[in-house]
């Protein structure tokens, strides 16, 4: 059985160093960490809290909101594509029936 190669990747998020283990590309994992770091710093600047745990929770909710909005938008696009495909299929069957 083949095992995927896991990397240990050092990142810094909100002033703390973390070692992340994963099989994804190093640059991808680093960009994820940078995104989380950026979100935490944005939240820290706009709130009065200095508690890093609260900042992390607020950042997690913010990222989850972003994810769900993008997921819903993607589902909407898929629905529209399916509707268009159904219409094309109907039109093609009408054209074929006329032949």
MODELLER restraints for C-alpha pairs under 7 A, 6 or more apart:
rsr = mdl.restraints
at = mdl.atoms
rsr.add(forms.Gaussian(group=physical.xy_distance, feature=features.Distance(at['CA:4:A'], at['CA:23:A']), mean=6.57, stdev=0.5))
rsr.add(forms.Gaussian(group=physical.xy_distance, feature=features.Distance(at['CA:5:A'], at['CA:23:A']), mean=5.75, stdev=0.5))
rsr.add(forms.Gaussian(group=physical.xy_distance, feature=features.Distance(at['CA:6:A'], at['CA:21:A']), mean=6.30, stdev=0.5))
rsr.add(forms.Gaussian(group=physical.xy_distance, feature=features.Distance(at['CA:6:A'], at['CA:22:A']), mean=4.99, stdev=0.5))
rsr.add(forms.Gaussian(group=physical.xy_distance, feature=features.Distance(at['CA:6:A'], at['CA:23:A']), mean=4.35, stdev=0.5))
rsr.add(forms.Gaussian(group=physical.xy_distance, feature=features.Distance(at['CA:7:A'], at['CA:21:A']), mean=5.51, stdev=0.5))
rsr.add(forms.Gaussian(group=physical.xy_distance, feature=features.Distance(at['CA:7:A'], at['CA:22:A']), mean=5.38, stdev=0.5))
rsr.add(forms.Gaussian(group=physical.xy_distance, feature=features.Distance(at['CA:7:A'], at['CA:23:A']), mean=5.81, stdev=0.5))
rsr.add(forms.Gaussian(group=physical.xy_distance, feature=features.Distance(at['CA:8:A'], at['CA:19:A']), mean=6.21, stdev=0.5))
rsr.add(forms.Gaussian(group=physical.xy_distance, feature=features.Distance(at['CA:8:A'], at['CA:20:A']), mean=5.63, stdev=0.5))
rsr.add(forms.Gaussian(group=physical.xy_distance, feature=features.Distance(at['CA:8:A'], at['CA:21:A']), mean=4.63, stdev=0.5))
rsr.add(forms.Gaussian(group=physical.xy_distance, feature=features.Distance(at['CA:8:A'], at['CA:22:A']), mean=6.80, stdev=0.5))
rsr.add(forms.Gaussian(group=physical.xy_distance, feature=features.Distance(at['CA:9:A'], at['CA:19:A']), mean=5.45, stdev=0.5))
rsr.add(forms.Gaussian(group=physical.xy_distance, feature=features.Distance(at['CA:9:A'], at['CA:20:A']), mean=5.11, stdev=0.5))
rsr.add(forms.Gaussian(group=physical.xy_distance, feature=features.Distance(at['CA:9:A'], at['CA:21:A']), mean=6.27, stdev=0.5))
rsr.add(forms.Gaussian(group=physical.xy_distance, feature=features.Distance(at['CA:9:A'], at['CA:26:A']), mean=6.71, stdev=0.5))
rsr.add(forms.Gaussian(group=physical.xy_distance, feature=features.Distance(at['CA:10:A'], at['CA:17:A']), mean=6.90, stdev=0.5))
rsr.add(forms.Gaussian(group=physical.xy_distance, feature=features.Distance(at['CA:10:A'], at['CA:18:A']), mean=5.75, stdev=0.5))
rsr.add(forms.Gaussian(group=physical.xy_distance, feature=features.Distance(at['CA:10:A'], at['CA:19:A']), mean=4.56, stdev=0.5))
rsr.add(forms.Gaussian(group=physical.xy_distance, feature=features.Distance(at['CA:10:A'], at['CA:20:A']), mean=6.36, stdev=0.5))
rsr.add(forms.Gaussian(group=physical.xy_distance, feature=features.Distance(at['CA:11:A'], at['CA:17:A']), mean=5.71, stdev=0.5))
rsr.add(forms.Gaussian(group=physical.xy_distance, feature=features.Distance(at['CA:11:A'], at['CA:18:A']), mean=5.36, stdev=0.5))
rsr.add(forms.Gaussian(group=physical.xy_distance, feature=features.Distance(at['CA:11:A'], at['CA:19:A']), mean=6.38, stdev=0.5))
rsr.add(forms.Gaussian(group=physical.xy_distance, feature=features.Distance(at['CA:11:A'], at['CA:30:A']), mean=6.42, stdev=0.5))
rsr.add(forms.Gaussian(group=physical.xy_distance, feature=features.Distance(at['CA:11:A'], at['CA:33:A']), mean=6.53, stdev=0.5))
rsr.add(forms.Gaussian(group=physical.xy_distance, feature=features.Distance(at['CA:12:A'], at['CA:18:A']), mean=6.08, stdev=0.5))
rsr.add(forms.Gaussian(group=physical.xy_distance, feature=features.Distance(at['CA:13:A'], at['CA:33:A']), mean=6.26, stdev=0.5))
rsr.add(forms.Gaussian(group=physical.xy_distance, feature=features.Distance(at['CA:13:A'], at['CA:36:A']), mean=6.91, stdev=0.5))
rsr.add(forms.Gaussian(group=physical.xy_distance, feature=features.Distance(at['CA:13:A'], at['CA:37:A']), mean=4.74, stdev=0.5))
rsr.add(forms.Gaussian(group=physical.xy_distance, feature=features.Distance(at['CA:14:A'], at['CA:37:A']), mean=5.33, stdev=0.5))
rsr.add(forms.Gaussian(group=physical.xy_distance, feature=features.Distance(at['CA:14:A'], at['CA:40:A']), mean=6.74, stdev=0.5))
rsr.add(forms.Gaussian(group=physical.xy_distance, feature=features.Distance(at['CA:14:A'], at['CA:41:A']), mean=6.98, stdev=0.5))
rsr.add(forms.Gaussian(group=physical.xy_distance, feature=features.Distance(at['CA:39:A'], at['CA:59:A']), mean=5.73, stdev=0.5))
rsr.add(forms.Gaussian(group=physical.xy_distance, feature=features.Distance(at['CA:40:A'], at['CA:55:A']), mean=5.94, stdev=0.5))
rsr.add(forms.Gaussian(group=physical.xy_distance, feature=features.Distance(at['CA:40:A'], at['CA:56:A']), mean=6.21, stdev=0.5))
rsr.add(forms.Gaussian(group=physical.xy_distance, feature=features.Distance(at['CA:40:A'], at['CA:59:A']), mean=5.41, stdev=0.5))
rsr.add(forms.Gaussian(group=physical.xy_distance, feature=features.Distance(at['CA:43:A'], at['CA:55:A']), mean=6.48, stdev=0.5))
rsr.add(forms.Gaussian(group=physical.xy_distance, feature=features.Distance(at['CA:43:A'], at['CA:59:A']), mean=6.81, stdev=0.5))
rsr.add(forms.Gaussian(group=physical.xy_distance, feature=features.Distance(at['CA:44:A'], at['CA:55:A']), mean=6.25, stdev=0.5))
